[in-house]
Amino acid sequence: MIDFNTIKSKFIKNGGVLKSSELKKIGLSSRQIGKLLANEHLEKIKYGYYTLNNYFPKEEVIIARLYPDAVIFLQSALKFYNYFDRIPQNWEIAVQKHSNPNKYNISYLKIKPYYITEKYRQLGIESYDVDNVKVKIYDRDKSICDLIRYQDKLDSELFTTALKKYINDEQKNVNSLIAYAKKMKIREKVENLIGVWI
């Protein structure tokens, strides 16, 4: 079997998550992958995806590796920008409107998919490098538009905290905020809520 340090190095270069096909590319057979699982060198995240035992890859990396088209969304995006301190109960991700709900149901971490029309889903996507993996997340201004759009589904304290932190954030871009609000048909609501502050 291939040297385990080589396998470990490949995992680390990919944020701690590898697919079966990637393990086979470096020379492992299905049987050898099974043996590494049985010997507790590897742990299965879901069918066809593995991590090193006791490695604990970052959860946003797991999402990016398992669901490369998904975008970290709403409370999960707001937490990423430190707009509130509370850890969301689930990872909220924006996914294609007609994608299969079953694929987001995994035991390794809690995921809450939002099925969104492509013209809205593609707005304001940023890509961040996290442990050598490109993680898609909505930018600050789009995330605030999402916050306002989903206001009725969110805790009022969380809503107010995130709004205040955005208003005081030097990296905010008001022109982008208004442009997103216009495309999402919530411009009036956005201006009423935060127009006086910005």
C-alpha positions as a Markdown table, in Angstrom:
| # | Residue | x | y | z |
|---|---|---|---|---|
| 1 | Met | 0.0 | 0.0 | 0.0 |
| 2 | Ile | 1.1 | 3.6 | -0.6 |
| 3 | Asp | 2.9 | 5.3 | 2.3 |
| 4 | Phe | 0.3 | 6.7 | 4.7 |
| 5 | Asn | 2.3 | 10.0 | 5.0 |
| 6 | Thr | 1.7 | 10.5 | 1.3 |
| 7 | Ile | -2.1 | 9.9 | 1.8 |
| 8 | Lys | -2.1 | 12.3 | 4.8 |
| 9 | Ser | -0.3 | 15.0 | 2.9 |
| 10 | Lys | -2.9 | 14.7 | 0.1 |
| 11 | Phe | -5.7 | 15.1 | 2.6 |
| 12 | Ile | -4.1 | 18.2 | 4.2 |
| 13 | Lys | -3.6 | 19.8 | 0.7 |
| 14 | Asn | -7.4 | 19.4 | 0.2 |
| 15 | Gly | -8.7 | 20.8 | 3.5 |
| 16 | Gly | -8.8 | 17.4 | 5.1 |
| 17 | Val | -11.5 | 16.0 | 2.7 |
| 18 | Leu | -10.9 | 13.6 | -0.3 |
| 19 | Lys | -13.3 | 11.8 | -2.6 |
| 20 | Ser | -12.9 | 8.1 | -3.5 |
| 21 | Ser | -11.9 | 9.1 | -7.0 |
| 22 | Glu | -9.1 | 11.3 | -5.6 |
| 23 | Leu | -7.8 | 8.5 | -3.3 |
| 24 | Lys | -7.8 | 6.1 | -6.3 |
| 25 | Lys | -5.9 | 8.6 | -8.3 |
| 26 | Ile | -3.0 | 8.5 | -5.9 |
| 27 | Gly | -3.0 | 4.7 | -6.1 |
| 28 | Leu | -5.5 | 3.3 | -3.6 |
| 29 | Ser | -7.9 | 0.6 | -4.5 |
| 30 | Ser | -11.5 | 0.3 | -3.0 |
| 31 | Arg | -10.2 | -2.5 | -0.9 |
| 32 | Gln | -7.3 | -0.5 | 0.5 |
| 33 | Ile | -9.7 | 2.4 | 1.3 |
| 34 | Gly | -11.9 | -0.1 | 3.1 |
| 35 | Lys | -8.9 | -1.3 | 5.1 |
| 36 | Leu | -7.9 | 2.3 | 6.1 |
| 37 | Leu | -11.5 | 2.8 | 7.3 |
| 38 | Ala | -11.5 | -0.6 | 9.2 |
| 39 | Asn | -8.1 | 0.4 | 10.8 |
| 40 | Glu | -9.6 | 3.8 | 11.8 |
| 41 | His | -7.0 | 5.7 | 9.7 |
| 42 | Leu | -9.9 | 7.3 | 7.8 |
| 43 | Glu | -13.4 | 8.3 | 8.6 |
| 44 | Lys | -16.3 | 8.5 | 6.2 |
| 45 | Ile | -18.1 | 11.8 | 6.0 |
| 46 | Lys | -20.7 | 10.5 | 3.5 |
| 47 | Tyr | -20.7 | 8.0 | 0.7 |
| 48 | Gly | -17.6 | 8.6 | -1.4 |
| 49 | Tyr | -16.1 | 11.3 | 0.9 |
| 50 | Tyr | -13.5 | 10.8 | 3.6 |
| 51 | Thr | -11.4 | 12.6 | 6.1 |
| 52 | Leu | -8.5 | 11.5 | 8.3 |
| 53 | Asn | -9.4 | 10.1 | 11.7 |
| 54 | Asn | -9.1 | 12.8 | 14.4 |
| 55 | Tyr | -8.4 | 15.5 | 11.8 |
| 56 | Phe | -11.6 | 17.6 | 12.1 |
| 57 | Pro | -11.7 | 19.6 | 8.8 |
| 58 | Lys | -13.4 | 23.0 | 9.0 |
| 59 | Glu | -17.1 | 22.7 | 8.4 |
| 60 | Glu | -17.2 | 25.3 | 5.6 |
| 61 | Val | -14.5 | 23.2 | 3.9 |
| 62 | Ile | -16.6 | 20.1 | 4.1 |
| 63 | Ile | -19.5 | 22.0 | 2.5 |
| 64 | Ala | -17.3 | 23.3 | -0.3 |
| 65 | Arg | -15.9 | 19.8 | -1.0 |
| 66 | Leu | -19.2 | 18.0 | -0.8 |
| 67 | Tyr | -21.3 | 20.6 | -2.5 |
| 68 | Pro | -19.1 | 22.8 | -4.8 |
| 69 | Asp | -22.1 | 24.6 | -6.3 |
| 70 | Ala | -23.6 | 25.6 | -2.9 |
| 71 | Val | -23.1 | 29.1 | -1.4 |
| 72 | Ile | -22.8 | 29.7 | 2.3 |
| 73 | Phe | -25.9 | 31.7 | 3.1 |
| 74 | Leu | -27.9 | 33.9 | 5.5 |
| 75 | Gln | -27.0 | 33.3 | 9.2 |
| 76 | Ser | -23.9 | 31.2 | 8.3 |
| 77 | Ala | -22.6 | 34.0 | 6.0 |
| 78 | Leu | -23.4 | 36.6 | 8.6 |
| 79 | Lys | -21.5 | 34.6 | 11.2 |
| 80 | Phe | -18.5 | 34.4 | 8.8 |
| 81 | Tyr | -18.4 | 38.2 | 8.8 |
| 82 | Asn | -18.7 | 38.4 | 12.6 |
| 83 | Tyr | -22.1 | 40.2 | 12.4 |
| 84 | Phe | -23.2 | 38.2 | 15.4 |
| 85 | Asp | -21.7 | 35.9 | 18.0 |
| 86 | Arg | -24.2 | 33.1 | 18.2 |
| 87 | Ile | -23.4 | 29.9 | 16.3 |
| 88 | Pro | -26.2 | 29.0 | 14.0 |
| 89 | Gln | -27.9 | 25.6 | 14.6 |
| 90 | Asn | -27.4 | 24.6 | 11.0 |
| 91 | Trp | -25.1 | 25.5 | 8.1 |
| 92 | Glu | -27.4 | 27.5 | 5.8 |
| 93 | Ile | -26.6 | 27.1 | 2.1 |
| 94 | Ala | -28.1 | 28.4 | -1.1 |
| 95 | Val | -28.5 | 25.6 | -3.6 |
| 96 | Gln | -30.0 | 25.1 | -7.1 |
| 97 | Lys | -33.8 | 25.2 | -7.0 |
| 98 | His | -34.4 | 21.7 | -8.3 |
| 99 | Ser | -31.5 | 19.9 | -6.6 |
| 100 | Asn | -32.3 | 16.7 | -4.8 |
| 101 | Pro | -33.0 | 17.4 | -1.1 |
| 102 | Asn | -31.7 | 13.9 | 0.0 |
| 103 | Lys | -28.1 | 14.8 | -0.8 |
| 104 | Tyr | -28.0 | 17.5 | 1.9 |
| 105 | Asn | -29.1 | 15.1 | 4.6 |
| 106 | Ile | -25.9 | 13.9 | 6.2 |
| 107 | Ser | -25.1 | 12.9 | 9.8 |
| 108 | Tyr | -21.6 | 14.5 | 9.8 |
| 109 | Leu | -23.0 | 18.1 | 10.2 |
| 110 | Lys | -26.3 | 19.8 | 10.1 |
| 111 | Ile | -27.2 | 21.5 | 6.8 |
| 112 | Lys | -30.2 | 23.6 | 6.0 |
| 113 | Pro | -30.5 | 24.1 | 2.2 |
| 114 | Tyr | -32.5 | 27.0 | 0.6 |
| 115 | Tyr | -33.6 | 26.2 | -2.9 |
| 116 | Ile | -33.2 | 29.4 | -4.8 |
| 117 | Thr | -33.8 | 30.5 | -8.4 |
| 118 | Glu | -30.5 | 30.9 | -10.2 |
| 119 | Lys | -30.9 | 34.6 | -11.0 |
| 120 | Tyr | -30.9 | 35.3 | -7.3 |
| 121 | Arg | -28.5 | 32.5 | -6.3 |
| 122 | Gln | -25.7 | 33.8 | -8.5 |
| 123 | Leu | -25.8 | 37.4 | -7.0 |
| 124 | Gly | -22.9 | 38.5 | -4.9 |
| 125 | Ile | -20.9 | 35.3 | -4.6 |
| 126 | Glu | -17.4 | 35.7 | -3.1 |
| 127 | Ser | -14.8 | 32.9 | -3.0 |
| 128 | Tyr | -12.5 | 32.6 | 0.0 |
| 129 | Asp | -9.5 | 30.3 | 0.3 |
| 130 | Val | -9.9 | 28.2 | 3.5 |
| 131 | Asp | -7.2 | 25.5 | 4.0 |
| 132 | Asn | -6.5 | 25.4 | 0.3 |
| 133 | Val | -10.2 | 25.0 | -0.6 |
| 134 | Lys | -12.3 | 27.6 | -2.4 |
| 135 | Val | -15.3 | 28.3 | -0.3 |
| 136 | Lys | -18.3 | 30.2 | -1.8 |
| 137 | Ile | -20.0 | 32.6 | 0.4 |
| 138 | Tyr | -22.2 | 35.7 | -0.3 |
| 139 | Asp | -20.5 | 39.0 | 0.3 |
| 140 | Arg | -21.4 | 41.3 | 3.1 |
| 141 | Asp | -23.9 | 43.5 | 1.1 |
| 142 | Lys | -25.8 | 40.5 | -0.4 |
| 143 | Ser | -25.9 | 38.8 | 3.0 |
| 144 | Ile | -27.6 | 41.9 | 4.5 |
| 145 | Cys | -30.1 | 41.9 | 1.7 |
| 146 | Asp | -30.8 | 38.2 | 2.6 |
| 147 | Leu | -31.1 | 39.1 | 6.2 |
| 148 | Ile | -33.7 | 41.7 | 5.4 |
| 149 | Arg | -35.5 | 39.5 | 2.9 |
| 150 | Tyr | -35.8 | 36.7 | 5.5 |
| 151 | Gln | -36.4 | 39.0 | 8.5 |
| 152 | Asp | -39.7 | 37.3 | 9.5 |
| 153 | Lys | -37.9 | 33.9 | 9.9 |
| 154 | Leu | -35.1 | 35.3 | 12.1 |
| 155 | Asp | -34.7 | 36.1 | 15.8 |
| 156 | Ser | -35.3 | 39.9 | 16.2 |
| 157 | Glu | -32.2 | 40.3 | 18.5 |
| 158 | Leu | -30.0 | 38.5 | 15.9 |
| 159 | Phe | -31.5 | 40.7 | 13.1 |
| 160 | Thr | -30.8 | 44.0 | 14.9 |
| 161 | Thr | -27.3 | 43.0 | 15.9 |
| 162 | Ala | -26.3 | 42.0 | 12.4 |
| 163 | Leu | -27.8 | 45.2 | 11.0 |
| 164 | Lys | -25.9 | 47.4 | 13.4 |
| 165 | Lys | -22.6 | 45.6 | 12.8 |
| 166 | Tyr | -23.1 | 46.0 | 9.0 |
| 167 | Ile | -23.8 | 49.7 | 9.4 |
| 168 | Asn | -20.5 | 50.1 | 11.4 |
| 169 | Asp | -18.5 | 47.9 | 9.0 |
| 170 | Glu | -15.9 | 49.9 | 7.1 |
| 171 | Gln | -15.9 | 47.2 | 4.4 |
| 172 | Lys | -19.5 | 47.6 | 3.5 |
| 173 | Asn | -20.4 | 48.8 | 0.0 |
| 174 | Val | -23.6 | 50.8 | 0.0 |
| 175 | Asn | -23.8 | 50.9 | -3.8 |
| 176 | Ser | -23.6 | 47.1 | -4.0 |
| 177 | Leu | -26.2 | 46.8 | -1.2 |
| 178 | Ile | -28.7 | 49.0 | -3.1 |
| 179 | Ala | -27.9 | 47.2 | -6.4 |
| 180 | Tyr | -28.7 | 43.8 | -4.8 |
| 181 | Ala | -31.8 | 45.2 | -3.1 |
| 182 | Lys | -33.1 | 46.5 | -6.4 |
| 183 | Lys | -32.5 | 43.1 | -8.2 |
| 184 | Met | -34.1 | 41.3 | -5.3 |
| 185 | Lys | -37.1 | 43.7 | -5.3 |
| 186 | Ile | -36.5 | 44.8 | -1.7 |
| 187 | Arg | -35.0 | 48.2 | -2.3 |
| 188 | Glu | -37.7 | 50.1 | -0.4 |
| 189 | Lys | -37.5 | 47.8 | 2.6 |
| 190 | Val | -33.7 | 48.1 | 2.7 |
| 191 | Glu | -33.8 | 51.9 | 2.4 |
| 192 | Asn | -36.4 | 52.2 | 5.1 |
| 193 | Leu | -34.4 | 50.0 | 7.5 |
| 194 | Ile | -30.9 | 51.3 | 7.1 |
| 195 | Gly | -31.1 | 54.3 | 4.8 |
| 196 | Val | -31.0 | 56.8 | 7.6 |
| 197 | Trp | -27.7 | 55.2 | 8.9 |
| 198 | Ile | -25.8 | 55.1 | 5.7 |
